[in-house]
Amino acid sequence: MKERTITFAAYLLFFAVVFALPLALNSFWTNRIAVYLVYAICAVGISLSWGYAGILSLGQGLFFGIGAYMIAMSLTLAVPDNNPVPQFMLLNMEPNALRDLCCVTPGSFLWEPFRYLSIGILAGIVVPCVIAAALGYVMFKRRTSGVYVSIITLALALIGQMLIINNQPLTGGFNGLADLAPLSVGGVEFDPYGKSVYYLVAAVLLIVVLLSRLVVSTRLGHVLKAVREDDSRVRYLGYNVESYKLFIYCLSAAVAGVAGLLFAVTSEFASPSLMSTSFSISMVIWAALGGRGSLLGACVGALIVNFIGSVASENAALQPVWPIVLGLMFVLVVLVMPEGIAGIAKSWVAKPRQPRSLKEVTQ
Amino acid sequence: MNAIPNTFRSDMNLGTEPVLRTKDLTVKFDGFAAVNNVNLTVSRGELRVIIGANGAGKSTLLDLLCGKTLPTEGEVWLRDRNITGIGEAAIARSGVGRKFQTPSVFKEMTVLENLQVASNRRTGVFANLFSWRPPRPTEVEAEVASRTGLSGVLNRRASELSHGQLQWLELAMVLSQDPQIVLLDEPAAGMTAAETDKTAQLLLDLAGSHTVLVIEHDMAFVKRICRKITVMHQGAILAEGTASEIERNQAVVEAYLGSATLSHA
């Protein structure tokens, strides 16, 4: 009971700070912190699959990137200059092609549905989910686990990145999509440098954290905990372990997709670098530092690492050293404190429990 | 030598209704038959022990029964259902509970949580997504916990338990699955003498209400818990009978000549 109260207090404190922060920030930092909160959503996704089910995906960037691209397509078309076709397509079109989304460049018709923002948003969640389901089905059915899952997901993210770079007429290629309209829903315009986007991201983070918390506290979350410890034992208790892994993997892909959506809104671009290996690994580092077994810990990890990283990148002496420091911190965390910051916090709070009686010891 | 009454249970109490049957069960690894043509029938309420030297194929036989290993030939039937090759989870759901030799429990979870994962008979993802873990043990969970002497430690983490308690916890988990047959791989392995006594008593309690198949090589333990023994040798069944019949069986004695297994009995 006491532990639960403390956990609740920790969540309350975190979100109180998150929601109060913009009052003290200028527009630049409001935007930066909003991006970090987006990263925190990503870290929650990692924590769900890795922390709660032992599936270490090194390809979350793929889902994040897809989420970003899906809404970026809608927001690209929302710029008046980009009607009827985005500018980059004009640069890539055949000389006598029709200037319409149907056929300006090969495959450009795929953009057609993204005229509707709602489809862009929906696709940013559904597409990652479907890809994760297909990949997960193949992987888990074959009982792929551990480092092999990491390698396969990493490879898939690289494939995604290559596909985007190599299909410039369709995707904007290496440049990505950078000419975006601000998000506007029901007449309300979200300004990336104002409080509106910040609160949008913060509210989504709150919802994602609460829903995730809800999921892991059901019986399903319980079975997943068992799966993380010993998946074959769970099988002999009658559970189809594959379905459980598939579920949590899809959920974490959807969460990464949501984060991607918000990233495009907050940062006003989507680019293939979002699917890079280093970015996917960064996400894992945030979750590991914060504590992968704790949703809140993962959030805090993402915020701290990115905040320090941002401060370091403004200092000429620190900038080249920061990636090395980050790498060393990761190694240190893995070796010395596998529960991360959340683990340290927990051990401060929890006193070692004494057995109630001698009988309990000898029983 | 021990305080446990080796009460005689007449064969009349043992049903004749077969719960588990194997038909010509064979598994070959690179041509070597680890289990060779085994036809085994275990009846309802029976407490059957399989003995045999290391490498005789005992554990492999259990692996075949619970689906961990696929047979090269032959079938496994649970009552009137062919459970060969339907997958570990489906075999477990159809009523085969297995306890492994080294205690396989979830150490990061409490004793009660372990039992709850095991006793939950709704195994689908979405059934569990929309249900909560009750804070208190159900009747079944409370019963198996008291049977295995774990009632007092329900809220302890499994990692804090002794080796013997871990073995009992896994046994309790298997029992809470309410299986048709319980497969136990050396349930007293690594236990102290007192713990072994308790385990023997536990198994005697189970017989009758449960159908139990035990693998064991400690002959003193075997003689205390069972009426009927199956002897395996080089993957095949060598003999079947009561302890005294087995000890008098010439083939068994020859197969074990020089082996300490029977001479210590």
Boltz contact constraints between the chains, C-beta under 6 A:
constraints:
  - contact:
      token1: [A, 218]
      token2: [B, 129]
      max_distance: 6.0
  - contact:
      token1: [A, 219]
      token2: [B, 128]
      max_distance: 6.0
  - contact:
      token1: [A, 219]
      token2: [B, 131]
      max_distance: 6.0
  - contact:
      token1: [A, 219]
      token2: [B, 133]
      max_distance: 6.0
  - contact:
      token1: [A, 220]
      token2: [B, 128]
      max_distance: 6.0
  - contact:
      token1: [A, 220]
      token2: [B, 129]
      max_distance: 6.0
  - contact:
      token1: [A, 222]
      token2: [B, 133]
      max_distance: 6.0
  - contact:
      token1: [A, 223]
      token2: [B, 128]
      max_distance: 6.0
  - contact:
      token1: [A, 226]
      token2: [B, 106]
      max_distance: 6.0
  - contact:
      token1: [A, 226]
      token2: [B, 117]
      max_distance: 6.0
  - contact:
      token1: [A, 229]
      token2: [B, 106]
      max_distance: 6.0
  - contact:
      token1: [A, 229]
      token2: [B, 108]
      max_distance: 6.0
  - contact:
      token1: [A, 233]
      token2: [B, 104]
      max_distance: 6.0
  - contact:
      token1: [A, 235]
      token2: [B, 88]
      max_distance: 6.0
  - contact:
      token1: [A, 235]
      token2: [B, 89]
      max_distance: 6.0
  - contact:
      token1: [A, 236]
      token2: [B, 88]
      max_distance: 6.0
  - contact:
      token1: [A, 236]
      token2: [B, 92]
      max_distance: 6.0
  - contact:
      token1: [A, 236]
      token2: [B, 98]
      max_distance: 6.0
  - contact:
      token1: [A, 237]
      token2: [B, 92]
      max_distance: 6.0
  - contact:
      token1: [A, 237]
      token2: [B, 118]
      max_distance: 6.0
  - contact:
      token1: [A, 238]
      token2: [B, 89]
      max_distance: 6.0
  - contact:
      token1: [A, 238]
      token2: [B, 92]
      max_distance: 6.0
  - contact:
      token1: [A, 238]
      token2: [B, 93]
      max_distance: 6.0
  - contact:
      token1: [A, 238]
      token2: [B, 123]
      max_distance: 6.0
  - contact:
      token1: [A, 239]
      token2: [B, 89]
      max_distance: 6.0
  - contact:
      token1: [A, 239]
      token2: [B, 123]
      max_distance: 6.0
  - contact:
      token1: [A, 240]
      token2: [B, 89]
      max_distance: 6.0
  - contact:
      token1: [A, 243]
      token2: [B, 125]
      max_distance: 6.0
  - contact:
      token1: [A, 244]
      token2: [B, 125]
      max_distance: 6.0
  - contact:
      token1: [A, 247]
      token2: [B, 125]
      max_distance: 6.0
  - contact:
      token1: [A, 360]
      token2: [B, 152]
      max_distance: 6.0
  - contact:
      token1: [A, 363]
      token2: [B, 152]
      max_distance: 6.0
